[in-house]
Amino acid sequence: MPVPFAATPVSSTVATSTTSATALAANTGRVGATFFNDSAVVLYLRFSATAATAATATWTLAAGTCVSIAQILGPGVTYTGAVTAITASSTGNVRVTEFT
């Protein structure tokens, strides 16, 4: 059974386009994060400070969908590095909630 803990959520909206952007900066205090693709096109996420591309994406997020780090990496796995994002075409937003 998971141990309950208190976490503080911090939400932000990051503009995305066909040029890679940092969706979430590295944070050693992170215990989780969620990403919501608030655009009409596919969004590619890369768990790296290196620019995201369709070919190097850690995760592909369809328009209007949400994913958490735990869903991608598995329960109990914490990723504290940077996350970059890029859209397949056009522009959009990724809504990020980081828990510390």
KOLZASE-98946 format. One line per field, with one value per atom (N, C-alpha, C, CB): atom name; residue in three letters; x, y, z; residue number from 1. Coordinates in Angstrom, 2 decimals, decimal comma. Glycine has a CB too. Layout:
BEGIN
name [CA;...]
resn [ALA;...]
x [X;...]
y [Y;...]
z [Z;...]
resi [NUM;...]
//
This chain:
BEGIN
name [N;CA;C;CB;N;CA;C;CB;N;CA;C;CB;N;CA;C;CB;N;CA;C;CB;N;CA;C;CB;N;CA;C;CB;N;CA;C;CB;N;CA;C;CB;N;CA;C;CB;N;CA;C;CB;N;CA;C;CB;N;CA;C;CB;N;CA;C;CB;N;CA;C;CB;N;CA;C;CB;N;CA;C;CB;N;CA;C;CB;N;CA;C;CB;N;CA;C;CB;N;CA;C;CB;N;CA;C;CB;N;CA;C;CB;N;CA;C;CB;N;CA;C;CB;N;CA;C;CB;N;CA;C;CB;N;CA;C;CB;N;CA;C;CB;N;CA;C;CB;N;CA;C;CB;N;CA;C;CB;N;CA;C;CB;N;CA;C;CB;N;CA;C;CB;N;CA;C;CB;N;CA;C;CB;N;CA;C;CB;N;CA;C;CB;N;CA;C;CB;N;CA;C;CB;N;CA;C;CB;N;CA;C;CB;N;CA;C;CB;N;CA;C;CB;N;CA;C;CB;N;CA;C;CB;N;CA;C;CB;N;CA;C;CB;N;CA;C;CB;N;CA;C;CB;N;CA;C;CB;N;CA;C;CB;N;CA;C;CB;N;CA;C;CB;N;CA;C;CB;N;CA;C;CB;N;CA;C;CB;N;CA;C;CB;N;CA;C;CB;N;CA;C;CB;N;CA;C;CB;N;CA;C;CB;N;CA;C;CB;N;CA;C;CB;N;CA;C;CB;N;CA;C;CB;N;CA;C;CB;N;CA;C;CB;N;CA;C;CB;N;CA;C;CB;N;CA;C;CB;N;CA;C;CB;N;CA;C;CB;N;CA;C;CB;N;CA;C;CB;N;CA;C;CB;N;CA;C;CB;N;CA;C;CB;N;CA;C;CB;N;CA;C;CB;N;CA;C;CB;N;CA;C;CB;N;CA;C;CB;N;CA;C;CB;N;CA;C;CB;N;CA;C;CB;N;CA;C;CB;N;CA;C;CB;N;CA;C;CB;N;CA;C;CB;N;CA;C;CB;N;CA;C;CB;N;CA;C;CB;N;CA;C;CB;N;CA;C;CB;N;CA;C;CB;N;CA;C;CB;N;CA;C;CB;N;CA;C;CB]
resn [MET;MET;MET;MET;PRO;PRO;PRO;PRO;VAL;VAL;VAL;VAL;PRO;PRO;PRO;PRO;PHE;PHE;PHE;PHE;ALA;ALA;ALA;ALA;ALA;ALA;ALA;ALA;THR;THR;THR;THR;PRO;PRO;PRO;PRO;VAL;VAL;VAL;VAL;SER;SER;SER;SER;SER;SER;SER;SER;THR;THR;THR;THR;VAL;VAL;VAL;VAL;ALA;ALA;ALA;ALA;THR;THR;THR;THR;SER;SER;SER;SER;THR;THR;THR;THR;THR;THR;THR;THR;SER;SER;SER;SER;ALA;ALA;ALA;ALA;THR;THR;THR;THR;ALA;ALA;ALA;ALA;LEU;LEU;LEU;LEU;ALA;ALA;ALA;ALA;ALA;ALA;ALA;ALA;ASN;ASN;ASN;ASN;THR;THR;THR;THR;GLY;GLY;GLY;GLY;ARG;ARG;ARG;ARG;VAL;VAL;VAL;VAL;GLY;GLY;GLY;GLY;ALA;ALA;ALA;ALA;THR;THR;THR;THR;PHE;PHE;PHE;PHE;PHE;PHE;PHE;PHE;ASN;ASN;ASN;ASN;ASP;ASP;ASP;ASP;SER;SER;SER;SER;ALA;ALA;ALA;ALA;VAL;VAL;VAL;VAL;VAL;VAL;VAL;VAL;LEU;LEU;LEU;LEU;TYR;TYR;TYR;TYR;LEU;LEU;LEU;LEU;ARG;ARG;ARG;ARG;PHE;PHE;PHE;PHE;SER;SER;SER;SER;ALA;ALA;ALA;ALA;THR;THR;THR;THR;ALA;ALA;ALA;ALA;ALA;ALA;ALA;ALA;THR;THR;THR;THR;ALA;ALA;ALA;ALA;ALA;ALA;ALA;ALA;THR;THR;THR;THR;ALA;ALA;ALA;ALA;THR;THR;THR;THR;TRP;TRP;TRP;TRP;THR;THR;THR;THR;LEU;LEU;LEU;LEU;ALA;ALA;ALA;ALA;ALA;ALA;ALA;ALA;GLY;GLY;GLY;GLY;THR;THR;THR;THR;CYS;CYS;CYS;CYS;VAL;VAL;VAL;VAL;SER;SER;SER;SER;ILE;ILE;ILE;ILE;ALA;ALA;ALA;ALA;GLN;GLN;GLN;GLN;ILE;ILE;ILE;ILE;LEU;LEU;LEU;LEU;GLY;GLY;GLY;GLY;PRO;PRO;PRO;PRO;GLY;GLY;GLY;GLY;VAL;VAL;VAL;VAL;THR;THR;THR;THR;TYR;TYR;TYR;TYR;THR;THR;THR;THR;GLY;GLY;GLY;GLY;ALA;ALA;ALA;ALA;VAL;VAL;VAL;VAL;THR;THR;THR;THR;ALA;ALA;ALA;ALA;ILE;ILE;ILE;ILE;THR;THR;THR;THR;ALA;ALA;ALA;ALA;SER;SER;SER;SER;SER;SER;SER;SER;THR;THR;THR;THR;GLY;GLY;GLY;GLY;ASN;ASN;ASN;ASN;VAL;VAL;VAL;VAL;ARG;ARG;ARG;ARG;VAL;VAL;VAL;VAL;THR;THR;THR;THR;GLU;GLU;GLU;GLU;PHE;PHE;PHE;PHE;THR;THR;THR;THR]
x [0,84;0,00;0,89;-0,96;0,58;1,40;1,32;0,96;2,40;2,44;1,95;3,88;0,92;0,44;1,47;-0,90;1,53;2,44;1,78;3,80;2,25;1,74;2,64;1,69;2,03;2,78;2,15;2,81;2,98;2,51;2,48;3,41;1,29;1,22;1,52;-0,16;2,25;2,50;2,16;4,00;1,21;0,76;1,31;-0,76;1,55;2,01;1,51;3,55;1,49;1,14;2,34;-0,14;2,79;3,96;3,53;5,05;3,85;3,55;4,43;3,76;3,83;4,58;4,41;4,10;5,37;5,33;6,22;5,80;6,58;7,46;8,92;7,28;9,17;10,50;10,45;10,93;11,39;11,38;11,46;12,55;10,70;10,68;10,79;9,39;11,28;11,33;9,95;12,38;9,35;8,03;8,17;7,28;9,28;9,49;11,00;8,81;11,44;12,87;13,22;13,22;14,47;14,93;14,66;16,45;14,27;13,96;14,15;12,50;15,18;15,45;14,39;16,81;13,57;12,50;11,19;12,25;11,16;9,92;9,56;10,07;8,26;7,76;6,80;7,07;6,43;5,56;5,22;4,29;4,60;4,16;3,14;5,35;2,24;1,28;1,42;-0,17;1,08;1,16;-0,17;2,37;-0,80;-2,05;-1,79;-3,22;-2,06;-1,86;-3,09;-1,62;-2,99;-4,08;-3,93;-4,12;-3,91;-3,79;-4,52;-2,29;-4,59;-5,32;-4,43;-6,03;-3,15;-2,20;-1,43;-1,22;-0,74;0,08;1,22;0,64;1,50;2,61;3,59;2,10;4,88;5,93;6,65;6,92;6,79;7,52;8,82;6,67;9,89;11,17;11,70;12,20;12,00;12,57;14,06;12,28;14,39;15,77;15,80;16,38;16,93;17,10;17,41;18,23;17,74;18,02;16,71;18,77;16,74;15,54;14,72;15,92;13,43;12,51;12,31;11,15;12,15;11,74;10,78;12,98;10,08;9,20;10,00;8,44;11,20;12,03;12,63;13,15;12,81;13,47;12,51;14,58;11,23;10,25;10,20;8,88;10,07;9,83;8,36;10,23;7,49;6,06;5,37;5,47;4,38;3,56;2,20;3,43;1,77;0,53;-0,45;0,79;-1,56;-2,58;-3,24;-3,64;-3,82;-4,52;-5,58;-5,15;-5,62;-6,65;-6,48;-7,95;-5,30;-5,09;-4,04;-4,65;-4,02;-3,17;-2,37;-4,01;-1,17;-0,35;0,47;0,56;0,79;1,66;2,99;0,98;3,99;5,29;5,12;6,31;4,28;4,07;3,46;3,18;2,58;1,99;3,04;0,84;3,99;5,02;6,10;5,65;6,60;7,75;7,38;8,66;6,16;5,73;5,54;6,75;4,68;4,40;5,67;3,35;5,80;6,93;8,22;7,17;8,25;9,46;9,37;9,64;10,38;10,40;11,47;10,65;11,09;12,03;12,17;11,55;13,38;13,60;14,33;14,38;14,60;15,29;14,34;15,99;14,88;14,10;13,23;15,02;12,14;11,26;11,09;9,86;11,35;11,15;9,95;12,42;9,38;8,16;8,21;6,91;7,53;7,43;6,13;8,66;5,46;4,24;4,55;3,24;3,65;3,83;3,71;2,80;2,86;2,67;1,95;1,87;1,99;1,24;1,76;-0,24;0,91;1,26;0,22;1,38;0,53;-0,40;0,15;-0,69;-0,40;0,05;0,12;-0,88;1,05;1,06;0,87;2,40;-0,13;-0,39;0,31;-1,94;1,19;2,03;1,70;3,54;1,54;1,43;2,56;0,03;3,43;4,54;4,23;5,87;4,52;4,30;5,64;3,47;5,82;7,05;6,75;7,84]
y [-1,17;0,00;1,24;-0,01;2,22;3,44;4,22;4,31;4,88;5,74;7,12;5,80;7,66;8,98;10,05;9,29;11,08;12,17;13,46;11,95;14,56;15,86;16,39;16,86;16,88;17,46;18,80;16,51;19,73;21,04;21,12;22,16;21,36;21,47;22,89;21,05;23,00;24,27;24,08;24,75;24,87;24,74;25,84;24,73;25,50;26,49;26,09;26,61;27,05;26,80;27,19;27,60;26,26;26,49;26,50;25,39;27,58;27,66;26,67;29,11;25,94;24,95;25,24;23,50;24,77;24,93;23,86;26,36;24,04;23,08;23,30;23,17;24,22;24,43;23,93;25,95;23,11;22,52;23,58;21,54;23,35;24,26;23,45;25,13;24,07;23,41;23,46;24,07;22,29;22,20;22,19;20,94;21,62;21,50;21,48;20,21;22,41;22,48;21,37;23,86;20,98;19,99;20,50;19,68;19,58;19,96;18,72;20,53;18,72;17,56;17,37;17,70;18,38;18,26;17,73;19,58;17,42;16,94;15,54;16,96;15,34;14,00;13,50;14,01;14,36;13,96;15,14;13,32;14,86;15,91;15,34;16,53;16,21;15,84;16,80;15,84;16,31;17,11;16,96;16,66;18,09;18,09;18,80;18,78;18,11;18,69;19,52;17,57;20,82;21,75;22,37;22,85;21,51;21,97;20,99;22,11;21,33;20,51;19,52;21,40;19,47;18,59;17,73;19,43;16,74;15,85;16,64;14,67;16,28;16,89;15,78;17,63;16,04;15,08;15,57;14,87;14,70;15,00;14,21;14,69;14,84;14,14;14,38;14,62;13,31;13,42;13,67;12,14;14,92;15,33;16,83;14,60;17,45;18,88;19,11;19,47;18,02;18,09;18,28;16,82;19,01;19,33;18,09;20,08;18,20;17,13;17,13;17,28;15,94;15,76;14,57;15,52;14,39;13,23;11,94;13,25;11,91;10,70;10,40;10,84;11,43;11,21;11,29;12,22;11,39;11,59;10,40;11,82;10,72;9,70;9,29;10,22;10,26;10,02;10,88;10,30;10,33;11,06;11,28;10,29;12,53;12,90;13,45;13,93;12,73;13,17;14,46;12,06;15,19;16,44;16,18;17,07;17,06;16,98;15,87;16,83;15,28;14,19;14,58;12,91;13,79;14,06;12,81;14,54;13,01;11,89;12,36;11,35;11,44;11,76;11,02;11,38;11,49;10,82;9,37;11,57;9,15;7,79;6,87;7,82;7,40;6,58;6,19;7,34;7,07;6,79;5,87;8,10;6,16;5,43;4,31;6,37;4,34;3,31;3,89;2,17;3,25;3,73;3,76;2,85;4,82;4,92;5,42;3,62;5,59;6,08;7,60;5,43;8,28;9,73;10,19;10,32;11,07;11,68;13,14;11,51;13,59;14,97;15,83;14,96;15,28;16,02;16,91;15,06;17,58;18,47;17,67;19,41;18,30;17,73;18,77;17,29;18,39;19,29;18,83;19,35;19,76;19,47;20,14;19,92;19,52;20,06;19,54;19,67;20,36;19,92;19,33;21,09;18,50;17,89;18,94;16,77;19,93;21,02;22,15;20,56;23,33;24,44;24,83;24,09;25,48;25,90;25,39;27,44;25,45;25,00;25,31;23,51;24,62;24,78;23,42;25,73;23,28;22,13;22,70;21,28;22,18;22,60;21,60;22,68;22,11;21,27;21,54;21,54;20,46;20,58;19,76;20,10;20,43;19,78;19,69;20,53;18,52;18,30;18,21;17,02;19,01;18,99;18,76;20,29]
z [0,00;0,00;0,00;1,22;-0,90;-0,95;0,35;-2,11;0,67;1,85;1,44;2,45;2,11;1,73;2,08;2,44;1,27;1,53;1,07;0,81;1,60;1,18;0,07;2,38;-0,98;-2,08;-2,44;-3,30;-2,84;-3,24;-4,76;-2,65;-5,35;-6,81;-7,28;-7,30;-8,38;-9,04;-10,51;-8,84;-11,00;-12,39;-13,26;-12,45;-14,53;-15,50;-16,88;-15,48;-17,78;-19,17;-20,02;-19,60;-20,86;-21,69;-23,15;-21,45;-23,86;-25,29;-26,04;-25,82;-26,97;-27,75;-29,24;-27,41;-30,01;-31,46;-32,07;-31,89;-33,31;-33,98;-33,61;-35,49;-32,69;-32,10;-30,67;-32,17;-30,28;-28,94;-27,85;-28,79;-26,77;-25,63;-24,34;-25,63;-23,29;-21,99;-21,36;-21,06;-21,18;-20,55;-19,04;-21,03;-18,55;-17,11;-16,85;-16,54;-16,03;-15,68;-14,69;-15,08;-14,66;-13,68;-12,27;-13,87;-11,38;-10,00;-9,12;-9,86;-8,29;-7,43;-6,35;-6,78;-6,12;-5,13;-5,69;-4,51;-6,99;-7,63;-7,17;-9,15;-6,88;-6,55;-7,63;-5,18;-8,57;-9,66;-10,54;-9,13;-11,70;-12,61;-13,58;-13,37;-14,04;-15,08;-16,24;-14,53;-17,43;-18,65;-19,39;-19,55;-19,73;-20,50;-21,82;-19,71;-22,92;-24,25;-24,60;-25,32;-24,36;-24,61;-26,00;-23,51;-27,00;-28,38;-29,29;-28,81;-30,55;-31,51;-32,27;-32,50;-31,90;-32,59;-31,59;-33,44;-32,10;-31,28;-30,63;-32,13;-29,38;-28,63;-28,29;-27,34;-28,50;-28,16;-26,92;-29,34;-25,92;-24,70;-24,68;-23,44;-24,24;-24,10;-22,70;-25,17;-22,00;-20,66;-20,79;-19,82;-21,08;-21,31;-21,50;-22,55;-21,18;-21,46;-22,94;-20,58;-23,66;-25,09;-25,84;-25,58;-26,92;-27,69;-28,06;-28,94;-27,89;-28,27;-29,78;-27,54;-30,35;-31,74;-31,76;-32,71;-32,85;-32,96;-32,82;-34,30;-33,37;-33,35;-31,98;-34,36;-31,14;-29,84;-28,66;-29,66;-28,93;-27,87;-26,91;-28,46;-25,62;-24,60;-24,63;-23,19;-24,97;-24,95;-26,00;-23,55;-26,67;-27,63;-27,00;-28,99;-26,95;-26,27;-27,30;-25,14;-27,50;-28,46;-27,98;-28,66;-28,89;-28,56;-27,50;-29,82;-26,49;-25,47;-24,46;-26,11;-24,37;-23,42;-22,37;-24,15;-21,31;-20,16;-19,80;-18,95;-19,25;-18,78;-17,59;-19,92;-16,72;-15,58;-15,73;-14,23;-15,02;-15,03;-14,57;-14,13;-13,56;-13,04;-14,10;-11,80;-14,97;-16,03;-17,07;-16,70;-17,31;-18,32;-17,78;-18,80;-16,58;-16,04;-15,07;-15,36;-14,56;-13,62;-12,23;-13,58;-11,45;-10,10;-9,24;-9,43;-8,48;-7,57;-8,18;-6,96;-9,51;-10,17;-10,27;-11,59;-9,80;-9,84;-10,81;-8,44;-11,72;-12,67;-12,29;-14,15;-12,03;-11,59;-12,62;-10,30;-13,78;-14,83;-15,61;-15,76;-16,61;-17,47;-18,44;-18,25;-18,88;-19,89;-20,99;-19,28;-22,24;-23,36;-24,17;-24,25;-24,94;-25,70;-27,06;-24,92;-28,03;-29,37;-29,97;-30,26;-30,79;-31,44;-32,81;-31,58;-33,29;-34,60;-35,71;-34,82;-35,48;-36,42;-35,69;-37,69;-36,22;-35,64;-34,26;-35,55;-33,48;-32,13;-31,15;-32,05;-29,88;-28,85;-27,48;-28,99;-26,50;-25,12;-24,45;-24,34;-23,53;-22,64;-21,24;-22,77;-20,54;-19,17;-18,25;-18,86;-17,43;-16,59;-15,13;-16,87;-14,36;-12,91;-12,31;-12,39;-11,56;-10,89;-9,41;-11,14;-8,82;-7,41;-6,70;-7,17;-5,63;-4,87;-3,41;-5,06]
resi [1;1;1;1;2;2;2;2;3;3;3;3;4;4;4;4;5;5;5;5;6;6;6;6;7;7;7;7;8;8;8;8;9;9;9;9;10;10;10;10;11;11;11;11;12;12;12;12;13;13;13;13;14;14;14;14;15;15;15;15;16;16;16;16;17;17;17;17;18;18;18;18;19;19;19;19;20;20;20;20;21;21;21;21;22;22;22;22;23;23;23;23;24;24;24;24;25;25;25;25;26;26;26;26;27;27;27;27;28;28;28;28;29;29;29;29;30;30;30;30;31;31;31;31;32;32;32;32;33;33;33;33;34;34;34;34;35;35;35;35;36;36;36;36;37;37;37;37;38;38;38;38;39;39;39;39;40;40;40;40;41;41;41;41;42;42;42;42;43;43;43;43;44;44;44;44;45;45;45;45;46;46;46;46;47;47;47;47;48;48;48;48;49;49;49;49;50;50;50;50;51;51;51;51;52;52;52;52;53;53;53;53;54;54;54;54;55;55;55;55;56;56;56;56;57;57;57;57;58;58;58;58;59;59;59;59;60;60;60;60;61;61;61;61;62;62;62;62;63;63;63;63;64;64;64;64;65;65;65;65;66;66;66;66;67;67;67;67;68;68;68;68;69;69;69;69;70;70;70;70;71;71;71;71;72;72;72;72;73;73;73;73;74;74;74;74;75;75;75;75;76;76;76;76;77;77;77;77;78;78;78;78;79;79;79;79;80;80;80;80;81;81;81;81;82;82;82;82;83;83;83;83;84;84;84;84;85;85;85;85;86;86;86;86;87;87;87;87;88;88;88;88;89;89;89;89;90;90;90;90;91;91;91;91;92;92;92;92;93;93;93;93;94;94;94;94;95;95;95;95;96;96;96;96;97;97;97;97;98;98;98;98;99;99;99;99;100;100;100;100]
//
